[in-house]
Amino acid sequence: MRTHETLQEWVNAHKARSLEQLKGVYTEDSIFHRTGTKATSADDSAQKVAEFDHATKTQRSARPSWIMGDEIRAEVTETSALLEAAGIQEARYVGQFVIRGTQIESVQLEPTPETRQATDRALSQFIEWASKERPKRLAQVMPGGRLRYDAESGRQLLKLMREWRKSTE
């Protein structure tokens, strides 16, 4: 059951906080698709998303609900420094994974209604603040109103989100 083992390697790479290990779980052309709000939606290179995740200290766990051939559906739970800065304890998704050989070819994460609502609320407040207080920096990490998934954007977004959180205390 190599498919299940590959998903477990993905979880273990997050736990280890190892960028090299996480990038190694994905194929070179792997796609990471995240649905939700316009700002968080992505159809990006999983390699770039791995860099973003590493920069924002993202941890994910997965509990498979079904496996059929090279596809897995799983309940995915996520915590990160970015979510924490946004005031969100954890995010939950329905994940769809396609495995090629021993690597992940694609990931699709669909937020639960509760996660979507919490994310929408926090992001709208953050964007309202940042567009007034830090418009240039916001444009760098969210060009066109969408998150840019790479290491530098992850680091800068985390800094910006912490500044926002501090200003609201």
Rosetta constraint file for C-alpha pairs under 8 A:
AtomPair CA 1 CA 5 HARMONIC 6.77 0.50
AtomPair CA 2 CA 6 HARMONIC 6.20 0.50
AtomPair CA 2 CA 102 HARMONIC 6.90 0.50
AtomPair CA 3 CA 7 HARMONIC 6.58 0.50
AtomPair CA 3 CA 67 HARMONIC 7.84 0.50
AtomPair CA 3 CA 69 HARMONIC 7.71 0.50
AtomPair CA 3 CA 70 HARMONIC 6.05 0.50
AtomPair CA 3 CA 71 HARMONIC 7.51 0.50
AtomPair CA 3 CA 72 HARMONIC 7.58 0.50
AtomPair CA 3 CA 99 HARMONIC 6.33 0.50
AtomPair CA 3 CA 102 HARMONIC 7.27 0.50
AtomPair CA 4 CA 8 HARMONIC 6.31 0.50
AtomPair CA 4 CA 67 HARMONIC 7.66 0.50
AtomPair CA 4 CA 72 HARMONIC 7.71 0.50
AtomPair CA 5 CA 9 HARMONIC 6.21 0.50
AtomPair CA 6 CA 10 HARMONIC 6.42 0.50
AtomPair CA 6 CA 25 HARMONIC 7.36 0.50
AtomPair CA 6 CA 99 HARMONIC 7.56 0.50
AtomPair CA 6 CA 102 HARMONIC 5.97 0.50
AtomPair CA 6 CA 103 HARMONIC 6.34 0.50
AtomPair CA 6 CA 104 HARMONIC 7.23 0.50
AtomPair CA 7 CA 11 HARMONIC 6.47 0.50
AtomPair CA 7 CA 62 HARMONIC 7.71 0.50
AtomPair CA 7 CA 104 HARMONIC 7.84 0.50
AtomPair CA 8 CA 12 HARMONIC 6.08 0.50
AtomPair CA 8 CA 62 HARMONIC 7.82 0.50
AtomPair CA 9 CA 13 HARMONIC 6.01 0.50
AtomPair CA 9 CA 25 HARMONIC 6.98 0.50
AtomPair CA 10 CA 14 HARMONIC 6.49 0.50
AtomPair CA 10 CA 22 HARMONIC 6.42 0.50
AtomPair CA 10 CA 25 HARMONIC 6.15 0.50
AtomPair CA 11 CA 15 HARMONIC 6.33 0.50
AtomPair CA 11 CA 59 HARMONIC 7.98 0.50
AtomPair CA 11 CA 60 HARMONIC 6.02 0.50
AtomPair CA 11 CA 61 HARMONIC 5.36 0.50
AtomPair CA 11 CA 62 HARMONIC 6.71 0.50
AtomPair CA 12 CA 16 HARMONIC 6.03 0.50
AtomPair CA 13 CA 17 HARMONIC 6.12 0.50
AtomPair CA 13 CA 18 HARMONIC 5.81 0.50
AtomPair CA 13 CA 19 HARMONIC 7.63 0.50
AtomPair CA 13 CA 21 HARMONIC 5.43 0.50
AtomPair CA 13 CA 22 HARMONIC 4.93 0.50
AtomPair CA 14 CA 18 HARMONIC 6.82 0.50
AtomPair CA 14 CA 22 HARMONIC 6.68 0.50
AtomPair CA 14 CA 58 HARMONIC 6.96 0.50
AtomPair CA 14 CA 59 HARMONIC 5.08 0.50
AtomPair CA 14 CA 60 HARMONIC 5.96 0.50
AtomPair CA 14 CA 61 HARMONIC 7.97 0.50
AtomPair CA 15 CA 59 HARMONIC 6.07 0.50
AtomPair CA 15 CA 60 HARMONIC 7.42 0.50
AtomPair CA 17 CA 22 HARMONIC 7.98 0.50
AtomPair CA 17 CA 54 HARMONIC 6.67 0.50
AtomPair CA 17 CA 57 HARMONIC 7.23 0.50
AtomPair CA 17 CA 58 HARMONIC 7.98 0.50
AtomPair CA 17 CA 59 HARMONIC 7.64 0.50
AtomPair CA 18 CA 22 HARMONIC 6.08 0.50
AtomPair CA 18 CA 54 HARMONIC 7.53 0.50
AtomPair CA 19 CA 23 HARMONIC 5.99 0.50
AtomPair CA 19 CA 50 HARMONIC 6.77 0.50
AtomPair CA 19 CA 51 HARMONIC 6.72 0.50
AtomPair CA 19 CA 54 HARMONIC 6.05 0.50
AtomPair CA 20 CA 24 HARMONIC 6.05 0.50
AtomPair CA 21 CA 25 HARMONIC 6.56 0.50
AtomPair CA 22 CA 26 HARMONIC 7.24 0.50
AtomPair CA 22 CA 50 HARMONIC 6.45 0.50
AtomPair CA 23 CA 46 HARMONIC 7.77 0.50
AtomPair CA 23 CA 47 HARMONIC 5.58 0.50
AtomPair CA 23 CA 50 HARMONIC 6.16 0.50
AtomPair CA 24 CA 103 HARMONIC 7.72 0.50
AtomPair CA 25 CA 102 HARMONIC 7.71 0.50
AtomPair CA 25 CA 103 HARMONIC 5.07 0.50
AtomPair CA 25 CA 104 HARMONIC 6.05 0.50
AtomPair CA 26 CA 30 HARMONIC 5.84 0.50
AtomPair CA 26 CA 46 HARMONIC 6.73 0.50
AtomPair CA 26 CA 47 HARMONIC 6.96 0.50
AtomPair CA 26 CA 103 HARMONIC 5.20 0.50
AtomPair CA 26 CA 104 HARMONIC 4.68 0.50
AtomPair CA 26 CA 105 HARMONIC 6.22 0.50
AtomPair CA 27 CA 100 HARMONIC 7.80 0.50
AtomPair CA 27 CA 103 HARMONIC 5.68 0.50
AtomPair CA 27 CA 104 HARMONIC 5.97 0.50
AtomPair CA 27 CA 105 HARMONIC 5.54 0.50
AtomPair CA 28 CA 47 HARMONIC 7.30 0.50
AtomPair CA 29 CA 45 HARMONIC 6.86 0.50
AtomPair CA 29 CA 46 HARMONIC 7.79 0.50
AtomPair CA 29 CA 105 HARMONIC 7.19 0.50
AtomPair CA 30 CA 45 HARMONIC 5.96 0.50
AtomPair CA 30 CA 46 HARMONIC 5.36 0.50
AtomPair CA 30 CA 47 HARMONIC 7.27 0.50
AtomPair CA 30 CA 104 HARMONIC 6.80 0.50
AtomPair CA 30 CA 105 HARMONIC 4.53 0.50
AtomPair CA 30 CA 106 HARMONIC 5.31 0.50
AtomPair CA 31 CA 43 HARMONIC 6.47 0.50
AtomPair CA 31 CA 44 HARMONIC 5.65 0.50
AtomPair CA 31 CA 45 HARMONIC 4.83 0.50
AtomPair CA 31 CA 46 HARMONIC 5.00 0.50
AtomPair CA 31 CA 105 HARMONIC 6.62 0.50
AtomPair CA 31 CA 106 HARMONIC 4.82 0.50
AtomPair CA 31 CA 107 HARMONIC 6.48 0.50
AtomPair CA 32 CA 42 HARMONIC 7.05 0.50
AtomPair CA 32 CA 43 HARMONIC 5.69 0.50
AtomPair CA 32 CA 44 HARMONIC 5.38 0.50
AtomPair CA 32 CA 45 HARMONIC 5.95 0.50
AtomPair CA 32 CA 46 HARMONIC 4.75 0.50
AtomPair CA 32 CA 49 HARMONIC 7.08 0.50
AtomPair CA 32 CA 106 HARMONIC 5.78 0.50
AtomPair CA 32 CA 107 HARMONIC 4.86 0.50
AtomPair CA 32 CA 108 HARMONIC 6.08 0.50
AtomPair CA 33 CA 41 HARMONIC 7.30 0.50
AtomPair CA 33 CA 42 HARMONIC 5.27 0.50
AtomPair CA 33 CA 43 HARMONIC 4.52 0.50
AtomPair CA 33 CA 44 HARMONIC 6.62 0.50
AtomPair CA 33 CA 106 HARMONIC 7.59 0.50
AtomPair CA 33 CA 107 HARMONIC 5.95 0.50
AtomPair CA 33 CA 108 HARMONIC 4.55 0.50
AtomPair CA 33 CA 109 HARMONIC 6.36 0.50
AtomPair CA 34 CA 40 HARMONIC 7.06 0.50
AtomPair CA 34 CA 41 HARMONIC 5.06 0.50
AtomPair CA 34 CA 42 HARMONIC 5.00 0.50
AtomPair CA 34 CA 43 HARMONIC 6.75 0.50
AtomPair CA 34 CA 108 HARMONIC 5.66 0.50
AtomPair CA 34 CA 109 HARMONIC 4.86 0.50
AtomPair CA 34 CA 110 HARMONIC 6.27 0.50
AtomPair CA 35 CA 40 HARMONIC 7.02 0.50
AtomPair CA 35 CA 41 HARMONIC 4.67 0.50
AtomPair CA 35 CA 42 HARMONIC 6.74 0.50
AtomPair CA 35 CA 108 HARMONIC 7.70 0.50
AtomPair CA 35 CA 109 HARMONIC 6.36 0.50
AtomPair CA 35 CA 110 HARMONIC 5.28 0.50
AtomPair CA 35 CA 111 HARMONIC 6.99 0.50
AtomPair CA 36 CA 40 HARMONIC 6.24 0.50
AtomPair CA 36 CA 41 HARMONIC 5.66 0.50
AtomPair CA 36 CA 110 HARMONIC 6.69 0.50
AtomPair CA 36 CA 111 HARMONIC 6.30 0.50
AtomPair CA 36 CA 116 HARMONIC 6.18 0.50
AtomPair CA 37 CA 41 HARMONIC 5.93 0.50
AtomPair CA 37 CA 116 HARMONIC 7.37 0.50
AtomPair CA 37 CA 120 HARMONIC 6.66 0.50
AtomPair CA 38 CA 145 HARMONIC 7.55 0.50
AtomPair CA 38 CA 146 HARMONIC 6.44 0.50
AtomPair CA 39 CA 142 HARMONIC 7.62 0.50
AtomPair CA 39 CA 145 HARMONIC 5.72 0.50
AtomPair CA 39 CA 146 HARMONIC 4.08 0.50
AtomPair CA 39 CA 147 HARMONIC 5.67 0.50
AtomPair CA 40 CA 146 HARMONIC 6.25 0.50
AtomPair CA 40 CA 147 HARMONIC 5.84 0.50
AtomPair CA 41 CA 146 HARMONIC 7.31 0.50
AtomPair CA 41 CA 147 HARMONIC 7.84 0.50
AtomPair CA 42 CA 147 HARMONIC 7.92 0.50
AtomPair CA 44 CA 48 HARMONIC 7.11 0.50
AtomPair CA 44 CA 49 HARMONIC 6.96 0.50
AtomPair CA 44 CA 149 HARMONIC 7.34 0.50
AtomPair CA 45 CA 49 HARMONIC 6.39 0.50
AtomPair CA 46 CA 50 HARMONIC 6.00 0.50
AtomPair CA 46 CA 106 HARMONIC 7.68 0.50
AtomPair CA 46 CA 107 HARMONIC 7.92 0.50
AtomPair CA 47 CA 51 HARMONIC 6.59 0.50
AtomPair CA 48 CA 52 HARMONIC 6.37 0.50
AtomPair CA 48 CA 149 HARMONIC 5.95 0.50
AtomPair CA 48 CA 150 HARMONIC 4.90 0.50
AtomPair CA 48 CA 151 HARMONIC 7.22 0.50
AtomPair CA 49 CA 53 HARMONIC 6.00 0.50
AtomPair CA 49 CA 149 HARMONIC 5.30 0.50
AtomPair CA 49 CA 150 HARMONIC 6.02 0.50
AtomPair CA 50 CA 54 HARMONIC 6.08 0.50
AtomPair CA 50 CA 150 HARMONIC 7.80 0.50
AtomPair CA 51 CA 55 HARMONIC 6.22 0.50
AtomPair CA 51 CA 149 HARMONIC 7.71 0.50
AtomPair CA 51 CA 150 HARMONIC 5.45 0.50
AtomPair CA 51 CA 151 HARMONIC 4.60 0.50
AtomPair CA 51 CA 154 HARMONIC 7.87 0.50
AtomPair CA 52 CA 56 HARMONIC 6.24 0.50
AtomPair CA 52 CA 149 HARMONIC 5.48 0.50
AtomPair CA 52 CA 150 HARMONIC 4.62 0.50
AtomPair CA 52 CA 151 HARMONIC 4.45 0.50
AtomPair CA 52 CA 152 HARMONIC 7.49 0.50
AtomPair CA 52 CA 153 HARMONIC 7.03 0.50
AtomPair CA 52 CA 154 HARMONIC 4.79 0.50
AtomPair CA 52 CA 155 HARMONIC 7.71 0.50
AtomPair CA 53 CA 57 HARMONIC 5.96 0.50
AtomPair CA 53 CA 58 HARMONIC 4.95 0.50
AtomPair CA 53 CA 151 HARMONIC 7.73 0.50
AtomPair CA 53 CA 154 HARMONIC 7.27 0.50
AtomPair CA 54 CA 58 HARMONIC 6.16 0.50
AtomPair CA 54 CA 151 HARMONIC 7.33 0.50
AtomPair CA 55 CA 151 HARMONIC 5.60 0.50
AtomPair CA 55 CA 152 HARMONIC 7.63 0.50
AtomPair CA 55 CA 154 HARMONIC 5.35 0.50
AtomPair CA 55 CA 155 HARMONIC 5.41 0.50
AtomPair CA 56 CA 80 HARMONIC 6.11 0.50
AtomPair CA 56 CA 81 HARMONIC 5.53 0.50
AtomPair CA 56 CA 82 HARMONIC 5.71 0.50
AtomPair CA 56 CA 154 HARMONIC 5.70 0.50
AtomPair CA 56 CA 155 HARMONIC 6.46 0.50
AtomPair CA 56 CA 158 HARMONIC 6.50 0.50
AtomPair CA 57 CA 80 HARMONIC 5.21 0.50
AtomPair CA 57 CA 81 HARMONIC 5.64 0.50
AtomPair CA 57 CA 82 HARMONIC 7.72 0.50
AtomPair CA 58 CA 78 HARMONIC 6.86 0.50
AtomPair CA 58 CA 79 HARMONIC 5.78 0.50
AtomPair CA 58 CA 80 HARMONIC 4.15 0.50
AtomPair CA 58 CA 81 HARMONIC 6.85 0.50
AtomPair CA 58 CA 82 HARMONIC 7.92 0.50
AtomPair CA 59 CA 78 HARMONIC 5.61 0.50
AtomPair CA 59 CA 79 HARMONIC 5.27 0.50
AtomPair CA 59 CA 80 HARMONIC 6.02 0.50
AtomPair CA 60 CA 76 HARMONIC 6.64 0.50
AtomPair CA 60 CA 77 HARMONIC 5.51 0.50
AtomPair CA 60 CA 78 HARMONIC 4.46 0.50
AtomPair CA 60 CA 79 HARMONIC 6.58 0.50
AtomPair CA 61 CA 76 HARMONIC 5.62 0.50
AtomPair CA 61 CA 77 HARMONIC 5.29 0.50
AtomPair CA 61 CA 78 HARMONIC 6.67 0.50
AtomPair CA 62 CA 74 HARMONIC 5.84 0.50
AtomPair CA 62 CA 75 HARMONIC 5.52 0.50
AtomPair CA 62 CA 76 HARMONIC 4.42 0.50
AtomPair CA 62 CA 77 HARMONIC 6.45 0.50
AtomPair CA 63 CA 74 HARMONIC 5.14 0.50
AtomPair CA 63 CA 75 HARMONIC 5.13 0.50
AtomPair CA 63 CA 76 HARMONIC 6.55 0.50
AtomPair CA 64 CA 72 HARMONIC 6.65 0.50
AtomPair CA 64 CA 73 HARMONIC 5.78 0.50
AtomPair CA 64 CA 74 HARMONIC 3.91 0.50
AtomPair CA 64 CA 75 HARMONIC 6.32 0.50
AtomPair CA 65 CA 72 HARMONIC 7.66 0.50
AtomPair CA 65 CA 73 HARMONIC 5.68 0.50
AtomPair CA 65 CA 74 HARMONIC 5.10 0.50
AtomPair CA 65 CA 75 HARMONIC 7.00 0.50
AtomPair CA 66 CA 72 HARMONIC 5.85 0.50
AtomPair CA 66 CA 73 HARMONIC 5.41 0.50
AtomPair CA 66 CA 74 HARMONIC 7.03 0.50
AtomPair CA 67 CA 71 HARMONIC 5.81 0.50
AtomPair CA 67 CA 72 HARMONIC 4.50 0.50
AtomPair CA 67 CA 73 HARMONIC 6.53 0.50
AtomPair CA 68 CA 72 HARMONIC 6.48 0.50
AtomPair CA 70 CA 98 HARMONIC 5.73 0.50
AtomPair CA 70 CA 99 HARMONIC 5.09 0.50
AtomPair CA 70 CA 100 HARMONIC 6.95 0.50
AtomPair CA 71 CA 96 HARMONIC 7.17 0.50
AtomPair CA 71 CA 97 HARMONIC 5.59 0.50
AtomPair CA 71 CA 98 HARMONIC 4.61 0.50
AtomPair CA 71 CA 99 HARMONIC 6.26 0.50
AtomPair CA 72 CA 95 HARMONIC 7.94 0.50
AtomPair CA 72 CA 96 HARMONIC 5.78 0.50
AtomPair CA 72 CA 97 HARMONIC 5.07 0.50
AtomPair CA 72 CA 98 HARMONIC 6.57 0.50
AtomPair CA 73 CA 94 HARMONIC 7.15 0.50
AtomPair CA 73 CA 95 HARMONIC 5.58 0.50
AtomPair CA 73 CA 96 HARMONIC 4.63 0.50
AtomPair CA 73 CA 97 HARMONIC 6.40 0.50
AtomPair CA 74 CA 94 HARMONIC 5.97 0.50
AtomPair CA 74 CA 95 HARMONIC 5.05 0.50
AtomPair CA 74 CA 96 HARMONIC 6.53 0.50
AtomPair CA 75 CA 92 HARMONIC 7.22 0.50
AtomPair CA 75 CA 93 HARMONIC 5.98 0.50
AtomPair CA 75 CA 94 HARMONIC 4.95 0.50
AtomPair CA 75 CA 95 HARMONIC 5.99 0.50
AtomPair CA 76 CA 92 HARMONIC 5.68 0.50
AtomPair CA 76 CA 93 HARMONIC 5.03 0.50
AtomPair CA 76 CA 94 HARMONIC 6.04 0.50
AtomPair CA 76 CA 95 HARMONIC 6.00 0.50
AtomPair CA 77 CA 90 HARMONIC 6.85 0.50
AtomPair CA 77 CA 91 HARMONIC 5.76 0.50
AtomPair CA 77 CA 92 HARMONIC 4.59 0.50
AtomPair CA 77 CA 93 HARMONIC 6.43 0.50
AtomPair CA 78 CA 90 HARMONIC 5.59 0.50
AtomPair CA 78 CA 91 HARMONIC 5.04 0.50
AtomPair CA 78 CA 92 HARMONIC 6.27 0.50
AtomPair CA 79 CA 83 HARMONIC 6.46 0.50
AtomPair CA 79 CA 84 HARMONIC 7.54 0.50
AtomPair CA 79 CA 89 HARMONIC 6.84 0.50
AtomPair CA 79 CA 90 HARMONIC 4.86 0.50
AtomPair CA 79 CA 91 HARMONIC 6.49 0.50
AtomPair CA 80 CA 84 HARMONIC 6.18 0.50
AtomPair CA 80 CA 90 HARMONIC 7.74 0.50
AtomPair CA 81 CA 85 HARMONIC 6.08 0.50
AtomPair CA 81 CA 158 HARMONIC 7.31 0.50
AtomPair CA 82 CA 86 HARMONIC 6.29 0.50
AtomPair CA 82 CA 157 HARMONIC 7.89 0.50
AtomPair CA 82 CA 158 HARMONIC 5.55 0.50
AtomPair CA 82 CA 161 HARMONIC 7.18 0.50
AtomPair CA 83 CA 87 HARMONIC 6.30 0.50
AtomPair CA 83 CA 88 HARMONIC 5.04 0.50
AtomPair CA 83 CA 89 HARMONIC 6.68 0.50
AtomPair CA 83 CA 90 HARMONIC 6.92 0.50
AtomPair CA 83 CA 91 HARMONIC 7.87 0.50
AtomPair CA 84 CA 88 HARMONIC 5.32 0.50
AtomPair CA 84 CA 89 HARMONIC 5.92 0.50
AtomPair CA 84 CA 90 HARMONIC 7.92 0.50
AtomPair CA 85 CA 158 HARMONIC 7.44 0.50
AtomPair CA 85 CA 161 HARMONIC 5.96 0.50
AtomPair CA 85 CA 162 HARMONIC 5.48 0.50
AtomPair CA 85 CA 165 HARMONIC 6.32 0.50
AtomPair CA 86 CA 122 HARMONIC 5.87 0.50
AtomPair CA 86 CA 123 HARMONIC 7.68 0.50
AtomPair CA 86 CA 161 HARMONIC 6.71 0.50
AtomPair CA 86 CA 162 HARMONIC 7.92 0.50
AtomPair CA 86 CA 165 HARMONIC 6.99 0.50
AtomPair CA 87 CA 122 HARMONIC 7.42 0.50
AtomPair CA 88 CA 118 HARMONIC 7.00 0.50
AtomPair CA 88 CA 119 HARMONIC 7.69 0.50
AtomPair CA 91 CA 111 HARMONIC 7.48 0.50
AtomPair CA 91 CA 115 HARMONIC 5.39 0.50
AtomPair CA 92 CA 111 HARMONIC 5.94 0.50
AtomPair CA 92 CA 112 HARMONIC 5.87 0.50
AtomPair CA 92 CA 115 HARMONIC 6.06 0.50
AtomPair CA 93 CA 109 HARMONIC 5.69 0.50
AtomPair CA 93 CA 110 HARMONIC 5.17 0.50
AtomPair CA 93 CA 111 HARMONIC 4.21 0.50
AtomPair CA 93 CA 112 HARMONIC 5.38 0.50
AtomPair CA 93 CA 115 HARMONIC 7.73 0.50
AtomPair CA 94 CA 109 HARMONIC 5.76 0.50
AtomPair CA 94 CA 110 HARMONIC 5.20 0.50
AtomPair CA 94 CA 111 HARMONIC 6.40 0.50
AtomPair CA 94 CA 112 HARMONIC 6.99 0.50
AtomPair CA 95 CA 107 HARMONIC 6.93 0.50
AtomPair CA 95 CA 108 HARMONIC 5.55 0.50
AtomPair CA 95 CA 109 HARMONIC 4.57 0.50
AtomPair CA 95 CA 110 HARMONIC 6.43 0.50
AtomPair CA 96 CA 106 HARMONIC 7.99 0.50
AtomPair CA 96 CA 107 HARMONIC 5.78 0.50
AtomPair CA 96 CA 108 HARMONIC 5.04 0.50
AtomPair CA 96 CA 109 HARMONIC 6.59 0.50
AtomPair CA 97 CA 104 HARMONIC 6.91 0.50
AtomPair CA 97 CA 105 HARMONIC 7.58 0.50
AtomPair CA 97 CA 106 HARMONIC 5.73 0.50
AtomPair CA 97 CA 107 HARMONIC 4.72 0.50
AtomPair CA 97 CA 108 HARMONIC 6.52 0.50
AtomPair CA 98 CA 104 HARMONIC 5.97 0.50
AtomPair CA 98 CA 105 HARMONIC 5.48 0.50
AtomPair CA 98 CA 106 HARMONIC 5.22 0.50
AtomPair CA 98 CA 107 HARMONIC 6.72 0.50
AtomPair CA 99 CA 103 HARMONIC 5.66 0.50
AtomPair CA 99 CA 104 HARMONIC 4.46 0.50
AtomPair CA 99 CA 105 HARMONIC 5.34 0.50
AtomPair CA 99 CA 106 HARMONIC 7.21 0.50
AtomPair CA 100 CA 104 HARMONIC 6.03 0.50
AtomPair CA 100 CA 105 HARMONIC 5.71 0.50
AtomPair CA 111 CA 115 HARMONIC 5.66 0.50
AtomPair CA 111 CA 116 HARMONIC 5.64 0.50
AtomPair CA 112 CA 116 HARMONIC 6.13 0.50
AtomPair CA 113 CA 117 HARMONIC 6.10 0.50
AtomPair CA 114 CA 118 HARMONIC 6.20 0.50
AtomPair CA 115 CA 119 HARMONIC 5.95 0.50
AtomPair CA 116 CA 120 HARMONIC 5.93 0.50
AtomPair CA 117 CA 121 HARMONIC 6.16 0.50
AtomPair CA 118 CA 122 HARMONIC 6.19 0.50
AtomPair CA 119 CA 123 HARMONIC 5.87 0.50
AtomPair CA 120 CA 124 HARMONIC 5.97 0.50
AtomPair CA 121 CA 125 HARMONIC 6.40 0.50
AtomPair CA 122 CA 126 HARMONIC 6.07 0.50
AtomPair CA 123 CA 127 HARMONIC 5.84 0.50
AtomPair CA 124 CA 128 HARMONIC 6.06 0.50
AtomPair CA 125 CA 129 HARMONIC 6.30 0.50
AtomPair CA 126 CA 130 HARMONIC 5.99 0.50
AtomPair CA 126 CA 161 HARMONIC 7.12 0.50
AtomPair CA 126 CA 164 HARMONIC 6.58 0.50
AtomPair CA 127 CA 131 HARMONIC 5.75 0.50
AtomPair CA 127 CA 138 HARMONIC 7.81 0.50
AtomPair CA 128 CA 132 HARMONIC 6.66 0.50
AtomPair CA 129 CA 133 HARMONIC 5.94 0.50
AtomPair CA 129 CA 134 HARMONIC 7.78 0.50
AtomPair CA 129 CA 164 HARMONIC 7.03 0.50
AtomPair CA 130 CA 134 HARMONIC 4.74 0.50
AtomPair CA 130 CA 135 HARMONIC 5.81 0.50
AtomPair CA 130 CA 138 HARMONIC 6.15 0.50
AtomPair CA 130 CA 160 HARMONIC 7.86 0.50
AtomPair CA 130 CA 164 HARMONIC 7.31 0.50
AtomPair CA 131 CA 135 HARMONIC 4.41 0.50
AtomPair CA 131 CA 138 HARMONIC 6.62 0.50
AtomPair CA 134 CA 138 HARMONIC 6.11 0.50
AtomPair CA 135 CA 139 HARMONIC 6.14 0.50
AtomPair CA 136 CA 140 HARMONIC 6.43 0.50
AtomPair CA 137 CA 141 HARMONIC 6.59 0.50
AtomPair CA 137 CA 156 HARMONIC 7.97 0.50
AtomPair CA 137 CA 160 HARMONIC 7.85 0.50
AtomPair CA 138 CA 142 HARMONIC 5.74 0.50
AtomPair CA 138 CA 143 HARMONIC 7.69 0.50
AtomPair CA 138 CA 157 HARMONIC 7.83 0.50
AtomPair CA 138 CA 160 HARMONIC 7.91 0.50
AtomPair CA 139 CA 143 HARMONIC 4.88 0.50
AtomPair CA 139 CA 144 HARMONIC 7.34 0.50
AtomPair CA 139 CA 145 HARMONIC 7.55 0.50
AtomPair CA 140 CA 153 HARMONIC 7.48 0.50
AtomPair CA 141 CA 147 HARMONIC 6.06 0.50
AtomPair CA 141 CA 148 HARMONIC 5.64 0.50
AtomPair CA 141 CA 153 HARMONIC 5.04 0.50
AtomPair CA 141 CA 154 HARMONIC 7.75 0.50
AtomPair CA 141 CA 156 HARMONIC 6.90 0.50
AtomPair CA 141 CA 157 HARMONIC 6.11 0.50
AtomPair CA 142 CA 146 HARMONIC 4.73 0.50
AtomPair CA 142 CA 147 HARMONIC 4.42 0.50
AtomPair CA 142 CA 148 HARMONIC 5.69 0.50
AtomPair CA 143 CA 147 HARMONIC 7.02 0.50
AtomPair CA 143 CA 148 HARMONIC 7.00 0.50
AtomPair CA 148 CA 153 HARMONIC 6.14 0.50
AtomPair CA 148 CA 154 HARMONIC 8.00 0.50
AtomPair CA 149 CA 153 HARMONIC 6.46 0.50
AtomPair CA 149 CA 154 HARMONIC 6.86 0.50
AtomPair CA 150 CA 154 HARMONIC 6.16 0.50
AtomPair CA 151 CA 155 HARMONIC 6.33 0.50
AtomPair CA 152 CA 156 HARMONIC 6.13 0.50
AtomPair CA 153 CA 157 HARMONIC 5.74 0.50
AtomPair CA 154 CA 158 HARMONIC 6.09 0.50
AtomPair CA 155 CA 159 HARMONIC 6.38 0.50
AtomPair CA 156 CA 160 HARMONIC 6.14 0.50
AtomPair CA 157 CA 161 HARMONIC 5.91 0.50
AtomPair CA 158 CA 162 HARMONIC 6.14 0.50
AtomPair CA 159 CA 163 HARMONIC 6.28 0.50
AtomPair CA 160 CA 164 HARMONIC 6.26 0.50
AtomPair CA 161 CA 165 HARMONIC 6.18 0.50
AtomPair CA 162 CA 166 HARMONIC 6.06 0.50
AtomPair CA 163 CA 167 HARMONIC 6.16 0.50
AtomPair CA 164 CA 168 HARMONIC 6.48 0.50
AtomPair CA 165 CA 169 HARMONIC 6.62 0.50
